Amino acid sequence: MNASVGQEVRLLLLGRGLRAFVDGYVAVLLPAYLLALGYGTWQVGVLSTATLLGSALATLALGAWGHRASQRLLLPGAALLMTATGLGFAGLSAFWPLLLVAFVGTLNPSSGDVSVFLPLEHSRLSLAAEGDARTRLFARYSLTGALCAALGALAAGVPDILTHMGIDRLTALRGMFVAYAGVGALLHLLYARLPERQAKDQATAPEPLGPSRGIVVKLAVLFSVDAFAGGLIVNSLLALWLFERFGLSLTAAGAFFFWIGVLNALSLLAAPWVARRFGLLRTMVFTHIPSSLFLILAALSPSLPVALCFLLLRAALSQMDVPTRSAYVMAVVTPPERAAAASFTAVPRSLAAALSPSLGGVLFATGWLAAPLVACGCLKIAYDLALWRAFRKHPDA
């Protein structure tokens, strides 16, 4: 890796870390902020849906028309949008303007990266290395995001600290969105230093799906069920559940989501080792089912310590299917179809995940606090069993 490429990689990893840090605390603070503004639980779900739906549609638009714009301008432009998003949430109080900002902006209420930054950064990272080096580079990228998001969750306790110092609580919460905007401005400066890619450096156009179309369509449908289930309990809604069910403070919630992030990162690291020993499909299914059972048990727990224990056990397993899922898709299609297969399975997942947070918010608003967690766990188990039944005889290596 030459010096120029090495600098580009460092800038992208730094940018990923900064974004993950602010995403980590925004996912926890968003429901608390909306409740402080006087809104109910269903508005939290609707805003979460708007953020995910907007990100999914932006990713679709980027795939369709992004090639017409300079790649050097897209990431700095996304960073400016991030700045505008933070300032919009800090300065607005009415629901409909906030909903509009959530839809067109870059807020991320989930545990993973669903923003328009992801495909832009991935496309540049994919050109920085080949083979195993590329795999290691993407592993560093994912691990950087997971660990920085965990640290960011700890920062969700800052408004409580500021409130104890005499600062109005709503002002303290708004200040965190101003900080989010400030990180967007910093990212604009970082991404502006990225070099322009020459035409010879660009990836070749992917070939359309052919022999593997049936397999990919089946996987896309199953992955969409999984994503819809996950959307019922994105991090913002899980934080809302802890606030409403047990009265957890922001500081305690931040510490809890820090450990959730650490365990997620460890599960990402463990996934390749488990997959080498047991296979990709077995790792996906037989780590996912126990994690879903732990979520259901958490929903039915009589006390906060028991619920947190089950949620932490879930976090230790729930991310093992993320890298193995991507690897499995690449393993079951022909090499020329891999780019098309990745897109075809990713976009429906994003759209499906965007539909369910509003449903989760409605269930909370009706007083069925356990329902989104139980529904998420049951749907995910059904997905795992269907995936195993459909592909258990298909080689995954």
N, C-alpha and C positions, 0 to 999 in steps of 0.2 A: 504494500500500500504506500503510494508516494505521499509527499508532504501535503500537497493540495487536497488529496482525497482524505488523508488523515484529519486535516483541519475541518473539512466538511462533516466528517463523521462525528467529531467532537462537538461541533455546533448543533448538529441534529440531536445528539444524545442529551446535550445540555438543555436544548429546547424541550425535548420530551420530558425531562425531569422537572423543569419549571411548570410546564402545563399540568403534569400529574399532581404536583404539589397543590396548586390552587384548585384543581378538580377535586382533590381529596377533601378539602374543607368545604367547598361549595356544596357537594353532595349531602353533607351533614347539615350545613347551615340553611340550605334552601327551604326545607319545611319549617324550621324555626322562624325564619325571616317572614314567610308568608303568614304564619300564625300570628306573629307580632304585628303584622299589618292588618289583622282582623279577618283573614280569610279562613275558610274551613278546609277539612281534609280532602274534599273532592277537588278543590282548586289546586291543591298540591299535585294530585294525580293528573289533572288536565295540563298543567304547566310542564310536568315531566314528559307527558306524551308529546306536547308541542316541541320540546327540545329534541327528543329522539326522532320525531317525524321530520323536523326541519333538517337535522343532520343527515338522515337517510336520503332525503330528496336532494340535498346539496351534493352528496356523494354521487348520486345518479347523474346529476347535471355535470359534475366534474368529469365523470367518465365519458359523457356524451360530447361535451364541448370544451373540456379543459385543454385539449391538445391545441386549440386555436390561440391560447394565451401563452405568453412567455412563462416558462416554468420558474424563472427567477422572480417573477412578480406574484405568483400565486400564494406562496407561503407568507411573504410580508403582508400581502393583502388580507389573508386570513387572520394574521396577528392584529391588524387594525380593526377587523370585525370583532375580535376578542375584546379589544379595548372599548369599543362602542357598546358591546354587550354588558361589560362590567359597569360602565357609567350609566347605562340605561336602567339596570336593576338598582343601582345606588340612588338614582334620582327620581324614579317613578314610583307611584303608589297605587294608581288605578289598575284594575285587573286586566282590562283589555290591552292597554299599552304594554304591560308586562308580558302578556301572552304573545304579542307580536314580536317583542324582543327575544323571547324564548324561542320562537319558531325560526327566526332568521339568524339568531346569534349562535354562540359557541358553548353555552353552558352544558355540562355533562352530569346528569343526576345518577349515573350508573357506576358500576365498579370498573368497567372497561373503557377503553378509548373509542368513542363513537363519533368523534368530530371529523370535520373535513380535513384536519391536519394529518390524520392517519394515512390515507392513501398517498398524499403528497410526500410525506416523509418516507414512507415505504418505497415509493418509486425511486427516490434518490438513493436510499440505502442499498437497494437491490443492485445498483450499478457500481457500488463501492467495493464489492468482493464477489468471489465465485465459490461454488461448491460448499465444502464444510465451513470455510471462512465466512461465507454469507450466513449460514445457519447460526454460527456463533455470534455474529453481529446482530442478527435479529433477536437472539436470546438476550444479549446485553440490553438491547432496546426495550424488550418486554420487562426484564428485571428492573431496569432503571425506572420505568413507569410504575411498577408495582410498589417498589420501596419508597419512592418519592410521594406516591399517593398515600401510603401509610403515614409518612411524616406529616403530610398535609392534613390528614384527619386530626392529628394532635392539635393543629392550629385552630380547629373548630372551637376550642375552649377559650380563645382569646377574647371574644365578646363578654364572657363571664368575668374574666379578669378585669376588663375595662369597666364593666358595670360596678364591680366592687370598688373601683377607684373613683366612682362618682359620675362616670359618663353614662348618658342615657342609653338604654339597651338598644333601642332602634337605631340610634346613631352609630353605636358600636357595630351592629350588624351591617349597616350601610357601608361602614368603613372597610369591611372585608371585601365587599364588591368593588370598592375603589382600588384596593390592593390587587384584586383580580385584573382590573383594567390596567394597572401599572405593569403587571407582568406581561400583558399583551403588548404594551408599548416597548418593553425590553425585548420581547421576542421579535418585534418588527426590526429592531436594530440588529439583532443576531442574524435573522434570516436574510436581511439585506446584504450581509457579507458572504452569502453563499455564491459560488461561481455559477456562471451561465453554462448549462450543459450544451455541448456541441451536438450537432445532428448525429454524428457517428456514435455518440455515447448513448443515444436514446434506445430504449428497448424496442425490439421489432414488434410489429403488430401481431397480436395473438390470433391463432387459428380458431374458427368456430367449433362448437361441439359436433362430434361425429359419432364414432362407434360407442362412446361412453355416455351418450345423451340420456339414455334410460336410467343409468346408475345415478347420474348427476341430478336429474329431476327428482328421483326418489329421495336422495340425500337432502336436496333443497327443501322439500316438503317436510321431512322429519326435523331438519335443523330449525325450520320456521316454528314448529310446535314448541321446540325447546326454547327458542328465543321469546316467543309469546309468553310462555310460562315465566321465564326470567324477568320479563318486563313487569309482571305483577308485583315484584318485590325488589325493584332497583334500590340502590343504596339510600336515595332520598326517602323512599317509602318505608324501607326498613328502619331508618332513623325515626320517621314519623311514628311507626308502630311502637318503637321503644319509648318515645315521648308520651304517646297517648296511653299505652298499656301499663307502663311502669313509672311514668313521670321522670325518666332519666334526664339528667342535666346535660347541657351542651358539652361541658368539660368531660364528663364521664362518657358521653357518646363518642367524643373525639378520641379518647383513649381506647375505647372498645374498637372503633374502626381502624385505629393504628394497628392493633394486634390482628384484626381481620386482614389487613393489607400484608402484614409480615407473613402470616400463614398462607395467604394466596401466593406470595412470592416463593415461599418454600415449596408449595405444591407445584408451581411451574418448574422449579429446579428438579423436583423428584420425578416429574412425568416422563422425561426421556428414559431414565433408568428403569422405571416400572414398565414402560412400553417395550424396551429391549428384552425384558425378562418374560413378559406375558403377552405381548402383542398389542397393536394399536387399538383394535376394537374392544378387546377385553379390558384394557385400561380405561377406555372411554365409558363403557357400560358399568363395570363393576367397581369403579370409584364414584360414579355419578349417582347410582342408586342409594348407597348409604348416605351420601351427602343430602339427598332429597328426604330421606327418612329422618335425618337429624333436623331438617327444617320443619317438618311436620311436628316432631316432638317439641321443638322450641315453641311453635305456635300454641301448643296445648300445655305448656309448662305453667305450674301454679305460682312460680316466683321468679324474680329477676335473675338471681344467680344460676338457677337451673336453665333458664332460657338462654342466657349468655354462654353457658357451657356447651349447650347443643349447637348454638350458632358458631362457636369457635371450632368445634369438631367438624361442622359442615365446611367451614373455610379451609380447613386442612386438606380437604378432598375436592372441593368444588371446581378448582381451576385445572385439575389434571387433564380434563378432556379438551382444554383449549388448544394447546400445541398438538396434541394427538389427533384432534379433529382435522386440523389443517393438514397434518402429515398424511392422514388417512385419505383425504380427498385427493391429494397428489399421488398416492399409491395406487388408487383404484381406477385412474384414468390414464390414457396414453400421454406421453410427454408433450406432444403438440397441443393437447387440449387443456393443459394444466392452468394456463392463465384464464381461459374462458370458464373453466370449472370453478376456479377460485371466485371469480366475479359472480357467477350464476348462483353459487351457494351463499355468498356473503350478503348480496343486496336483499333477497327475500328475508333473511334473518333480521337485517336492520329494520325493514318495514314492519315485520311481525312484532319485534320488540317495541316498536313505537306505538302500537295500538293498545297495549294492555295496561300501562300505568294509570290511565284515566279510570279504567275499570277497578283497579286496586284502590284508587282514591275514593270511588263511589262506595265500595264495600266498607272501607273504613268509616265513611260518613254515615252509613246506615247502622253503624255499631257492631258490625261483624268483623271485629279486629283480627280474629284468627283466620278468617276465610281466605285472604290473598295468599298467606303463607301455606295453608293447607292445599289450596288449589294449585299453587306453583309446584309444590312437592309431588302431588299426584300426577299432574301433567308431565312433569319431568320423568317420573318413573315409567309412565305409559310410553313416553318417547324412547327411553332406554330399552324397554322390552321390545318395542316395535323395531328399533334399530338392530338389536341382536337377532331377532327373528328374520329380518330381511337380509342381513349380511353375514350371519355367523359362518356360512360356508364359503364366503368370498375371501380370497387371500388378501392380506393387508400389508404385505412387505414386497 
